Amino acid sequence: MFQTTRRRLAVWYTAITAVLLLLFASGVYLYVRSTLIERIDDTLNHVVEIVERSLVVEPINDDVDKFRINLEASFRDNADTVEDDHIDLEWFSRTGELLWSTLSEPLNIPIRANRTGETVRVVKEESENSKFLTQNSSLKTPHSKLKTENSTLLLRQVTQRVEVGRQVLGYLRVSHPWFEVTKPSRQLIFDLALGIGLMVLCVGASGWFLSGKAMEPVGESYQRLKQFTADASHELRSPITLIQTNVQVALADLDLAETEATTSLHYRQQLKVVERLTQRLGKLVNDLLFLARQDSGISKDIFSPCPLDGLLMEVVEEQELLVTEKEITFSLDLVDPPASETSPELLENWFTLMGNWDQLVRLFTNLIANALHYTPAGGQVKVELARIEGINRVSGLRYTSAQLQVKVSDTGVGIPAEALPRLFDRFYRVDPARTHTTGNTATASATGSGLGLAIAQAIVEHHQGHIQVESVQSIGTTFTVTLPITLES
């Protein structure tokens, strides 16, 4: 599925880029071709102006109202000049008779005055050694194919009618070979085609690479979704199965009971198990709902000033019952501000930050409860709160404001090094057995669902903080939570 999607993305990316390149190349070709035609037309019109200014006009038989062109004097110096530029001149009488030309053979093309330029095709018939003309459209867009064959000659022409007053003296026609346009146009088409081909290949390769990069987070999200679905199904299936089993046992005991007292006792025991499993199932659903809200960003918690020292004192007080049962040394250490700090307002709010009280209670309850749970009797659990400044250990950036840092350290069993990268994954537990019951169903006890640390990480990220873990097996584990202080101004 992902390979197909990747292939489609690469194909679409390449196709769209190819279309854009074709449009760009077409625009470049039309622009260059139009520019070449305009340059030729400008050259022809310039030659017409020069020749027209050099014409020698003479009166006929001393008649001041009638004039003629002295051909020998007018075109004596122009023939060599225009020959260097591949330009041919033709002079026609006012009746259309060819009187002078730089061409070796006359073209026998009818005269038609046109200062905007037109393209004509002259086809030579070998048998009669004659020429005839098929005129194409004028201006800059000829309909015929712009190529010169052995028997075909393409010319670009401008024809100017020369007048003195109201008297037409004749027609001047200037011609230029059309290959001056077709040759660079063909070369441009070849260069553009080659460039587009190479570019499309490069775009195809880069599109395949980029689509693979784009699909990586999608694939990772899909794998996480599959894992989450499998884990959630597993976690939900176990309490539901146990609830169903206990209800069936209770109903069976009710049917087979001989006395009312026996029935009531068994019925009460099974219902207590059902109650515990239902509570566990409800807690699991609440945890999943909390994580879903954090992921979607729909949680709109309002932050308020939270004295973190008072919050930790409440959490430690709630957890002291477990300390008494397991004989664990449990301590809370509040690092005092430096003696150089004398601001009363700052000292009063030394451990205060902006946050959500309930979420922070849940965060540190999870961390401290885990530390107490995995620390054997006679061990030690230490909670330390300090206000720090300087360089962030996680990002390496200097703090823009003070931070509060909480360390929860224990001397418990520790965590294997290979398990640390996945420790905050949802439903992940170091114990691969993932068993939730001990003994028979009547004495089943709920254990963790593997969401505690994932919830802790979500809460820390929601407060724009960082959480780290360091652990050595058989020595202990330390969780470090760093939260920014953003007090109201």
C-alpha positions as CSV (number, residue, x, y, z in Angstrom):
1,M,0.0,0.0,0.0
2,F,2.8,2.5,0.9
3,Q,4.8,1.6,-2.2
4,T,1.8,2.2,-4.4
5,T,1.1,5.5,-2.7
6,R,4.7,6.5,-3.0
7,R,4.7,5.5,-6.7
8,R,1.6,7.6,-7.3
9,L,3.1,10.6,-5.5
10,A,6.3,10.4,-7.6
11,V,4.3,10.0,-10.8
12,W,2.0,12.9,-10.1
13,Y,5.0,15.1,-9.0
14,T,6.9,14.2,-12.2
15,A,3.9,14.6,-14.5
16,I,3.0,18.0,-13.1
17,T,6.6,19.2,-13.2
18,A,6.9,17.9,-16.8
19,V,3.7,19.8,-17.9
20,L,5.0,23.0,-16.2
21,L,8.4,22.5,-18.0
22,L,6.6,22.0,-21.3
23,L,4.6,25.2,-20.9
24,F,7.7,27.1,-19.9
25,A,9.7,25.7,-22.9
26,S,6.8,26.5,-25.2
27,G,6.8,30.1,-23.9
28,V,10.5,30.4,-24.3
29,Y,10.4,29.0,-27.9
30,L,7.6,31.3,-29.0
31,Y,9.3,34.3,-27.4
32,V,12.7,33.5,-29.0
33,R,11.1,32.8,-32.4
34,S,9.0,36.0,-32.3
35,T,12.1,37.9,-31.3
36,L,14.1,36.5,-34.2
37,I,11.3,37.4,-36.7
38,E,11.0,40.9,-35.2
39,R,14.8,41.4,-35.6
40,I,14.7,40.4,-39.2
41,D,11.7,42.6,-39.9
42,D,13.4,45.5,-38.2
43,T,16.6,44.9,-40.3
44,L,14.6,44.8,-43.5
45,N,12.7,48.0,-42.6
46,H,16.0,49.6,-41.7
47,V,17.5,48.7,-45.1
48,V,14.4,50.0,-46.8
49,E,14.8,53.4,-45.0
50,I,18.5,53.6,-45.9
51,V,18.0,52.7,-49.5
52,E,15.0,55.0,-49.8
53,R,17.1,57.9,-48.5
54,S,19.9,57.1,-51.0
55,L,17.6,57.1,-54.1
56,V,18.5,59.6,-56.7
57,V,15.3,61.3,-58.0
58,E,15.5,63.2,-61.3
59,P,12.9,65.1,-63.2
60,I,11.8,63.7,-66.6
61,N,12.6,66.0,-69.6
62,D,13.0,69.0,-67.3
63,D,9.4,68.5,-66.2
64,V,9.1,69.6,-62.6
65,D,6.0,67.6,-62.0
66,K,7.3,64.2,-63.3
67,F,10.2,62.3,-61.8
68,R,12.1,59.1,-62.2
69,I,14.8,57.2,-60.3
70,N,18.3,57.1,-61.6
71,L,19.0,53.4,-61.0
72,E,22.7,53.4,-61.7
73,A,23.3,56.3,-59.3
74,S,20.9,55.0,-56.6
75,F,21.9,51.4,-56.3
76,R,25.6,51.6,-57.2
77,D,26.8,51.6,-53.5
78,N,23.9,49.5,-52.0
79,A,24.5,46.1,-53.7
80,D,27.7,45.2,-51.9
81,T,26.5,46.4,-48.6
82,V,23.3,44.3,-48.5
83,E,25.1,41.3,-49.9
84,D,27.2,41.0,-46.8
85,D,24.0,40.7,-44.7
86,H,22.3,38.1,-47.0
87,I,19.8,40.8,-48.0
88,D,18.6,41.1,-51.7
89,L,17.2,44.2,-53.2
90,E,14.7,44.5,-56.1
91,W,13.4,47.7,-57.8
92,F,10.2,47.6,-59.7
93,S,8.6,50.3,-61.9
94,R,5.2,51.6,-60.9
95,T,3.6,49.1,-63.3
96,G,5.3,46.2,-61.5
97,E,8.1,45.6,-64.0
98,L,11.4,44.4,-62.5
99,L,14.1,47.0,-63.4
100,W,17.0,46.1,-61.1
101,S,17.9,43.3,-58.7
102,T,20.7,41.8,-56.8
103,L,19.3,38.3,-57.4
104,S,21.0,36.1,-60.0
105,E,17.5,35.0,-61.2
106,P,14.3,36.9,-60.9
107,L,11.7,35.6,-58.5
108,N,8.7,36.6,-60.6
109,I,6.7,37.4,-57.5
110,P,3.8,39.8,-57.8
111,I,4.3,43.1,-56.1
112,R,2.3,43.7,-52.9
113,A,3.2,46.6,-50.7
114,N,3.7,45.4,-47.1
115,R,5.9,47.1,-44.5
116,T,5.0,44.5,-41.8
117,G,6.8,41.7,-43.4
118,E,5.6,38.4,-44.9
119,T,7.1,35.0,-45.5
120,V,7.0,33.5,-49.0
121,R,8.0,30.1,-50.4
122,V,9.7,29.8,-53.8
123,V,9.5,26.3,-55.4
124,K,11.9,25.5,-58.2
125,E,10.8,23.1,-60.9
126,E,13.8,21.2,-62.1
127,S,12.3,20.2,-65.5
128,E,11.6,23.8,-66.7
129,N,14.2,25.4,-64.4
130,S,11.5,28.0,-63.5
131,K,10.2,29.3,-60.2
132,F,6.8,30.0,-58.9
133,L,5.5,31.4,-55.7
134,T,3.0,30.3,-53.0
135,Q,2.5,33.2,-50.7
136,N,1.8,32.4,-47.1
137,S,0.3,34.4,-44.3
138,S,1.8,37.8,-43.5
139,L,3.1,39.2,-40.3
140,K,5.0,36.8,-38.1
141,T,3.0,33.5,-38.2
142,P,3.5,31.6,-41.4
143,H,1.2,28.6,-42.0
144,S,3.7,26.7,-44.1
145,K,6.5,24.5,-42.7
146,L,9.5,26.7,-42.1
147,K,12.2,24.6,-43.8
148,T,14.3,24.9,-47.0
149,E,14.5,21.8,-49.2
150,N,16.6,21.3,-52.4
151,S,13.8,22.8,-54.5
152,T,12.3,25.2,-52.0
153,L,13.5,28.6,-50.9
154,L,11.9,30.5,-48.0
155,L,12.2,34.3,-47.9
156,R,11.1,37.0,-45.5
157,Q,10.2,40.1,-47.5
158,V,9.3,43.7,-47.0
159,T,7.9,45.8,-50.0
160,Q,7.9,49.6,-49.9
161,R,6.1,51.9,-52.4
162,V,8.2,54.9,-53.2
163,E,6.3,58.1,-53.9
164,V,7.1,61.8,-54.6
165,G,4.1,63.8,-53.8
166,R,1.3,61.9,-55.4
167,Q,3.5,60.3,-58.0
168,V,4.5,56.6,-57.6
169,L,8.0,56.2,-58.7
170,G,8.3,52.4,-58.1
171,Y,8.5,49.7,-55.6
172,L,11.4,48.6,-53.5
173,R,11.4,45.0,-52.2
174,V,13.9,43.7,-49.7
175,S,14.3,39.9,-49.1
176,H,16.1,38.0,-46.4
177,P,16.6,34.2,-46.1
178,W,14.2,32.5,-43.7
179,F,16.8,30.0,-42.5
180,E,18.0,32.8,-40.2
181,V,14.9,31.9,-38.2
182,T,14.5,28.2,-38.8
183,K,18.1,27.3,-38.0
184,P,18.3,28.8,-34.5
185,S,14.7,27.7,-33.9
186,R,15.5,24.1,-34.6
187,Q,18.6,24.2,-32.4
188,L,16.5,25.8,-29.6
189,I,13.9,23.0,-29.9
190,F,16.6,20.4,-29.6
191,D,18.2,22.1,-26.6
192,L,14.8,22.5,-24.9
193,A,13.8,18.9,-25.6
194,L,17.1,17.6,-24.2
195,G,17.0,19.9,-21.2
196,I,13.3,18.9,-20.4
197,G,14.2,15.2,-20.8
198,L,17.1,15.4,-18.4
199,M,15.1,17.6,-16.0
200,V,12.1,15.2,-16.0
201,L,14.5,12.3,-15.2
202,C,16.0,14.3,-12.4
203,V,12.6,15.3,-11.1
204,G,11.4,11.7,-11.3
205,A,14.3,10.5,-9.2
206,S,14.0,13.4,-6.7
207,G,10.2,12.8,-6.7
208,W,10.7,9.2,-5.8
209,F,13.2,10.2,-3.1
210,L,11.0,12.9,-1.7
211,S,7.8,10.8,-1.8
212,G,9.7,8.2,0.2
213,K,10.7,10.8,2.8
214,A,7.1,12.1,2.9
215,M,5.8,8.5,3.4
216,E,8.2,7.8,6.3
217,P,6.1,9.7,9.0
218,V,2.9,8.2,7.5
219,G,4.4,4.7,7.8
220,E,5.6,5.3,11.3
221,S,2.2,6.7,12.3
222,Y,0.5,3.7,10.7
223,Q,2.7,1.3,12.5
224,R,2.1,3.1,15.8
225,L,-1.6,3.1,15.1
226,K,-1.5,-0.7,14.4
227,Q,0.5,-1.2,17.6
228,F,-1.8,1.1,19.6
229,T,-4.9,-0.8,18.2
230,A,-3.4,-4.2,19.1
231,D,-2.3,-3.0,22.6
232,A,-5.6,-1.3,23.3
233,S,-7.5,-4.4,22.2
234,H,-5.3,-6.6,24.4
235,E,-5.8,-4.3,27.4
236,L,-9.5,-4.0,27.0
237,R,-10.0,-7.7,26.2
238,S,-8.5,-8.9,29.5
239,P,-10.9,-7.0,31.9
240,I,-13.9,-7.6,29.7
241,T,-13.1,-11.4,29.6
242,L,-12.6,-11.4,33.4
243,I,-15.9,-9.5,34.0
244,Q,-17.8,-12.0,31.7
245,T,-16.2,-15.0,33.5
246,N,-17.0,-13.7,37.0
247,V,-20.6,-12.9,36.0
248,Q,-21.0,-16.4,34.6
249,V,-19.5,-17.9,37.8
250,A,-21.8,-15.8,39.9
251,L,-24.9,-16.9,37.9
252,A,-23.8,-20.5,38.0
253,D,-23.3,-20.3,41.8
254,L,-26.7,-18.7,42.1
255,D,-28.4,-21.6,40.1
256,L,-26.5,-24.4,42.0
257,A,-26.6,-22.9,45.5
258,E,-28.5,-25.0,48.1
259,T,-28.9,-22.4,50.8
260,E,-29.5,-18.7,50.7
261,A,-26.4,-17.9,52.8
262,T,-24.0,-19.7,50.5
263,T,-25.6,-18.0,47.5
264,S,-25.2,-14.6,49.0
265,L,-21.6,-15.2,49.9
266,H,-20.5,-16.3,46.4
267,Y,-22.6,-13.7,44.8
268,R,-21.0,-10.9,46.8
269,Q,-17.4,-12.2,46.1
270,Q,-18.0,-12.3,42.3
271,L,-19.6,-8.9,42.3
272,K,-16.5,-7.4,44.2
273,V,-14.3,-8.8,41.5
274,V,-16.5,-7.4,38.8
275,E,-16.4,-4.0,40.6
276,R,-12.6,-4.0,40.6
277,L,-12.3,-5.0,37.0
278,T,-14.9,-2.3,36.0
279,Q,-12.9,0.3,37.9
280,R,-9.8,-0.8,36.1
281,L,-11.5,-0.7,32.8
282,G,-12.9,2.7,33.5
283,K,-9.4,4.0,34.4
284,L,-8.0,2.6,31.2
285,V,-10.7,4.3,29.1
286,N,-10.0,7.6,30.9
287,D,-6.3,7.3,30.3
288,L,-6.9,6.6,26.6
289,L,-9.3,9.5,26.4
290,F,-6.7,11.8,28.1
291,L,-4.0,10.8,25.6
292,A,-6.4,11.2,22.6
293,R,-7.3,14.7,23.7
294,Q,-3.6,15.7,24.2
295,D,-2.7,14.3,20.7
296,S,-5.6,16.1,19.0
297,G,-5.0,19.4,20.8
298,I,-8.6,19.7,21.8
299,S,-7.7,20.0,25.4
300,K,-8.0,23.6,26.4
301,D,-6.6,23.6,29.9
302,I,-6.2,27.0,31.5
303,F,-2.9,27.4,33.3
304,S,-2.7,29.2,36.6
305,P,0.1,29.8,39.1
306,C,1.0,26.5,40.8
307,P,3.4,26.3,43.8
308,L,5.3,23.2,42.9
309,D,6.7,22.7,46.4
310,G,3.2,22.6,47.9
311,L,2.1,20.2,45.2
312,L,4.9,17.8,45.8
313,M,4.3,17.9,49.5
314,E,0.7,16.7,48.9
315,V,1.7,14.0,46.5
316,V,4.4,12.7,48.9
317,E,2.0,12.8,51.8
318,E,-0.5,10.6,49.8
319,Q,2.2,8.1,48.9
320,E,3.6,7.7,52.5
321,L,1.3,4.7,53.1
322,L,3.2,2.6,50.7
323,V,6.5,3.7,52.3
324,T,5.3,2.4,55.7
325,E,4.2,-1.0,54.3
326,K,7.5,-1.5,52.4
327,E,9.9,0.2,54.9
328,I,11.3,2.5,52.2
329,T,13.3,5.6,53.1
330,F,11.2,8.4,51.4
331,S,12.3,12.0,51.4
332,L,11.5,15.3,49.7
333,D,14.3,17.8,49.3
334,L,13.6,21.4,48.4
335,V,16.8,23.2,47.3
336,D,16.9,26.6,49.0
337,P,17.4,29.8,46.9
338,P,20.9,31.3,47.0
339,A,21.8,33.8,49.8
340,S,22.4,36.5,47.1
341,E,18.7,36.5,46.2
342,T,16.9,39.1,48.4
343,S,13.8,40.0,46.4
344,P,10.8,39.2,48.7
345,E,8.4,38.7,45.8
346,L,10.8,36.3,43.9
347,L,11.5,34.3,47.1
348,E,7.8,34.0,47.8
349,N,7.3,32.5,44.3
350,W,10.6,30.7,44.1
351,F,9.0,27.3,43.2
352,T,5.8,28.7,41.4
353,L,5.1,28.1,37.7
354,M,2.2,28.4,35.3
355,G,0.5,25.1,34.8
356,N,-2.5,22.8,35.3
357,W,-2.6,21.6,39.0
358,D,-4.5,18.4,38.3
359,Q,-2.2,17.3,35.5
360,L,1.0,18.1,37.5
361,V,-0.4,16.1,40.4
362,R,-1.1,13.2,38.0
363,L,2.4,13.5,36.5
364,F,4.4,13.3,39.8
365,T,2.0,10.8,41.3
366,N,2.8,8.4,38.4
367,L,6.5,8.9,38.7
368,I,6.6,8.6,42.5
369,A,4.3,5.6,42.6
370,N,6.4,3.8,40.0
371,A,9.5,4.5,42.1
372,L,7.9,3.2,45.2
373,H,6.5,0.2,43.4
374,Y,9.8,-1.0,41.9
375,T,11.9,-0.2,45.0
376,P,12.3,-3.3,47.3
377,A,12.0,-3.1,51.1
378,G,14.8,-1.2,52.7
379,G,15.4,0.9,49.6
380,Q,15.4,4.6,49.1
381,V,13.2,7.0,47.1
382,K,14.2,10.7,46.9
383,V,12.3,13.6,45.4
384,E,14.3,16.8,44.8
385,L,13.0,20.2,43.6
386,A,15.3,22.9,42.5
387,R,15.1,26.2,40.5
388,I,17.9,26.3,37.9
389,E,19.3,28.6,35.2
390,G,22.0,28.2,32.7
391,I,22.2,25.7,29.8
392,N,19.5,23.2,29.0
393,R,20.9,19.6,29.3
394,V,18.4,18.3,26.7
395,S,18.6,20.9,23.9
396,G,21.9,22.5,24.7
397,L,20.3,25.9,24.5
398,R,20.7,28.6,27.2
399,Y,17.5,29.1,29.2
400,T,15.7,32.3,28.4
401,S,14.0,32.1,31.9
402,A,14.4,30.1,35.0
403,Q,13.3,26.4,35.1
404,L,12.0,24.2,37.8
405,Q,13.6,20.8,37.9
406,V,12.2,17.8,39.7
407,K,14.2,14.6,40.2
408,V,12.6,11.3,41.3
409,S,15.4,8.9,42.2
410,D,15.1,5.3,43.5
411,T,17.3,2.4,44.4
412,G,15.0,-0.1,42.7
413,V,15.6,-2.9,40.2
414,G,16.4,-0.5,37.4
415,I,15.6,-0.6,33.7
416,P,17.5,-2.5,31.0
417,A,19.4,-0.2,28.6
418,E,17.6,-1.7,25.5
419,A,14.2,-0.8,27.1
420,L,14.9,2.9,27.7
421,P,14.2,4.2,24.1
422,R,10.7,2.7,24.2
423,L,10.0,3.5,27.9
424,F,7.5,6.2,27.1
425,D,5.6,4.3,24.3
426,R,2.0,3.6,25.1
427,F,1.2,0.1,26.5
428,Y,4.9,-0.7,26.6
429,R,6.2,-2.5,29.7
430,V,9.6,-3.9,30.4
431,D,8.0,-7.2,31.4
432,P,7.0,-8.8,28.1
433,A,4.5,-11.2,29.7
434,R,2.0,-8.4,30.3
435,T,0.2,-10.4,32.8
436,H,-2.4,-8.6,34.9
437,T,-3.6,-11.4,37.3
438,T,-2.1,-13.5,40.0
439,G,-3.7,-16.6,41.2
440,N,-7.3,-17.5,40.2
441,T,-9.9,-15.1,39.0
442,A,-11.4,-14.7,42.4
443,T,-8.2,-13.1,43.7
444,A,-7.2,-11.2,40.6
445,S,-5.6,-7.8,41.1
446,A,-5.2,-5.1,38.6
447,T,-1.7,-3.9,37.6
448,G,-0.6,-1.1,35.4
449,S,-1.8,-0.8,31.8
450,G,1.5,0.6,30.4
451,L,0.1,4.1,29.9
452,G,1.5,5.8,33.1
453,L,4.8,7.0,31.5
454,A,3.1,7.9,28.2
455,I,0.7,10.1,30.1
456,A,3.6,11.6,32.1
457,Q,5.4,12.5,28.9
458,A,2.2,14.0,27.4
459,I,1.7,16.2,30.5
460,V,5.3,17.4,30.4
461,E,5.1,18.2,26.7
462,H,1.8,20.0,27.3
463,H,3.7,22.2,29.8
464,Q,6.5,22.7,27.2
465,G,9.0,20.9,29.4
466,H,11.3,17.9,29.1
467,I,11.5,14.5,30.8
468,Q,14.6,12.3,30.9
469,V,15.3,8.9,32.4
470,E,18.6,7.4,33.6
471,S,18.8,3.9,34.9
472,V,21.2,1.2,35.8
473,Q,20.0,-2.3,36.5
474,S,20.2,-3.4,40.2
475,I,21.3,0.2,41.1
476,G,18.3,2.4,40.5
477,T,16.5,4.8,38.2
478,T,16.2,8.6,38.1
479,F,13.5,10.6,36.3
480,T,14.3,14.3,35.6
481,V,11.4,16.6,34.8
482,T,12.3,20.2,33.7
483,L,9.4,22.7,33.4
484,P,9.7,26.3,32.4
485,I,8.5,29.2,34.6
486,T,6.1,31.5,32.9
487,L,4.5,33.7,35.5
488,E,1.9,36.3,34.7
489,S,3.3,39.8,34.4
